[in-house]
Amino acid sequence: MKCLRPYLTTVLLSILLLNCNRLTNKTPSIHWIHSIDSALVIAKQPRKPIMVDFMAEWCPPCQSMEDSTFNQPNVIVKSEKFVTVRIDVDKQPDVAVAYNGNARKYGGVGIPNMLFLSPDNRVIKHVIGYHNADKLIAVMDSAMTIFSDMGS
């Protein structure tokens, strides 16, 4: 029963969140926080990987991911397995530089890019560029597998 407890908790929380969204007539969406430091604390218990979206408001591929990827139900549900962080490279340039997530115009690898971290701040996976929902789900699954293989 102890092995099932984390899964049951996740399922119950997911149901609760979906029902809350229905009651308030809000469309389900990814709950983004805006601090990697906070995410590192949140991710420790229960042990969850962190998914960081580096983006900018002026970035057309970033907006495309917002409009056609992050709003997809399968992506929203899958995102619940992660602590999700959104970093606007214009508003948090120091974070973007520190995690190699900056836009090319600022000397970085380019945006959009997704960085997956362990709760102890180890890089799990880093992907760059636009991803549709199916490709992002595959990336998320891959990151989750690598995270699971990392152990405690």
C-alpha positions as CSV (number, residue, x, y, z in Angstrom):
1,M,0.0,0.0,0.0
2,K,2.9,2.4,0.7
3,C,4.1,1.9,-2.9
4,L,0.7,3.0,-4.2
5,R,0.3,6.0,-1.9
6,P,2.3,8.5,-4.1
7,Y,0.4,7.4,-7.2
8,L,-3.0,7.6,-5.4
9,T,-2.1,11.1,-4.1
10,T,-1.2,12.2,-7.6
11,V,-4.4,10.8,-9.0
12,L,-6.5,12.4,-6.3
13,L,-4.8,15.8,-6.7
14,S,-5.3,15.6,-10.5
15,I,-9.0,14.8,-10.1
16,L,-9.3,17.6,-7.5
17,L,-7.6,20.1,-9.8
18,L,-9.7,19.2,-12.8
19,N,-12.9,19.5,-10.8
20,C,-11.8,22.8,-9.4
21,N,-11.2,24.1,-13.0
22,R,-14.6,22.9,-14.0
23,L,-16.3,24.6,-11.0
24,T,-14.6,27.9,-11.8
25,N,-15.1,27.5,-15.6
26,K,-11.4,27.9,-16.1
27,T,-9.7,26.0,-18.9
28,P,-7.1,23.6,-17.4
29,S,-3.6,24.8,-17.9
30,I,0.0,24.2,-16.8
31,H,0.7,25.8,-13.4
32,W,4.0,27.7,-14.0
33,I,6.1,29.1,-11.3
34,H,8.8,31.6,-12.1
35,S,11.7,30.7,-9.9
36,I,14.1,27.8,-10.3
37,D,15.2,28.2,-6.7
38,S,11.6,27.7,-5.5
39,A,11.2,24.8,-7.9
40,L,14.2,23.1,-6.3
41,V,12.6,23.3,-2.9
42,I,9.2,22.2,-4.1
43,A,10.6,19.2,-6.1
44,K,12.3,17.6,-3.1
45,Q,9.1,16.2,-1.5
46,P,7.6,14.4,-3.3
47,R,10.7,13.9,-5.4
48,K,9.8,15.2,-8.8
49,P,11.8,16.4,-11.8
50,I,11.7,20.1,-12.8
51,M,10.8,21.2,-16.3
52,V,12.0,24.7,-17.2
53,D,10.6,26.6,-20.2
54,F,13.0,29.4,-21.3
55,M,11.0,31.8,-23.5
56,A,10.4,35.4,-24.4
57,E,7.2,37.3,-25.4
58,W,8.7,38.5,-28.7
59,C,9.7,34.9,-29.7
60,P,7.3,33.5,-32.4
61,P,8.1,29.8,-31.8
62,C,7.6,30.4,-28.0
63,Q,4.2,31.8,-28.7
64,S,3.4,28.9,-31.0
65,M,4.3,26.5,-28.2
66,E,2.0,28.5,-25.9
67,D,-0.8,28.5,-28.4
68,S,-0.6,24.9,-29.7
69,T,1.5,22.8,-27.4
70,F,1.2,23.8,-23.7
71,N,-2.6,24.1,-24.0
72,Q,-3.1,20.5,-25.1
73,P,-4.8,18.2,-22.5
74,N,-2.2,15.4,-22.8
75,V,0.7,17.9,-22.2
76,I,-1.2,19.5,-19.3
77,V,-1.8,16.1,-17.6
78,K,1.9,15.0,-18.3
79,S,3.2,18.3,-16.8
80,E,1.7,17.4,-13.5
81,K,4.5,14.9,-13.1
82,F,7.0,17.8,-13.0
83,V,7.5,21.0,-11.2
84,T,7.0,23.4,-14.0
85,V,8.9,26.7,-14.3
86,R,8.7,29.4,-16.9
87,I,11.6,31.8,-17.3
88,D,11.2,34.9,-19.5
89,V,14.8,35.5,-20.7
90,D,14.2,39.2,-20.8
91,K,12.9,39.4,-17.3
92,Q,15.4,37.0,-15.7
93,P,18.5,37.2,-17.9
94,D,20.8,36.1,-15.0
95,V,18.9,32.8,-14.6
96,A,18.9,32.3,-18.4
97,V,22.7,32.7,-18.5
98,A,23.3,30.5,-15.5
99,Y,21.3,27.6,-17.0
100,N,22.4,28.1,-20.6
101,G,18.8,28.9,-21.6
102,N,19.3,32.3,-23.2
103,A,18.2,33.5,-26.6
104,R,20.7,33.5,-29.5
105,K,20.5,37.3,-29.7
106,Y,21.9,37.3,-26.1
107,G,24.6,34.8,-27.0
108,G,22.7,31.7,-25.8
109,V,21.6,28.5,-27.4
110,G,18.3,29.8,-28.5
111,I,14.6,29.8,-27.4
112,P,12.3,28.2,-26.9
113,N,14.2,25.6,-24.9
114,M,13.2,23.2,-22.3
115,L,15.6,22.2,-19.5
116,F,14.8,19.3,-17.2
117,L,16.5,19.2,-13.8
118,S,16.6,16.8,-10.8
119,P,15.6,18.2,-7.4
120,D,19.3,18.4,-6.6
121,N,19.9,20.7,-9.6
122,R,21.4,18.1,-12.0
123,V,20.7,18.4,-15.7
124,I,18.5,15.5,-16.9
125,K,17.8,16.7,-20.5
126,H,18.0,20.0,-22.5
127,V,16.1,20.4,-25.8
128,I,16.0,23.5,-28.0
129,G,13.4,24.7,-30.5
130,Y,9.7,24.3,-31.1
131,H,8.0,21.1,-30.1
132,N,4.5,20.1,-31.0
133,A,2.4,18.3,-28.3
134,D,3.5,14.8,-29.4
135,K,7.2,15.7,-29.6
136,L,7.0,17.4,-26.2
137,I,5.3,14.4,-24.6
138,A,8.1,12.2,-26.0
139,V,10.7,14.5,-24.6
140,M,8.9,14.6,-21.2
141,D,8.7,10.8,-21.2
142,S,12.4,10.5,-22.0
143,A,13.3,13.0,-19.2
144,M,11.1,11.1,-16.7
145,T,12.9,7.8,-17.7
146,I,16.3,9.3,-17.2
147,F,15.2,10.8,-13.9
148,S,13.9,7.5,-12.7
149,D,17.2,5.8,-13.8
150,M,19.1,8.4,-11.7
151,G,17.6,7.0,-8.5
152,S,17.6,8.9,-5.3
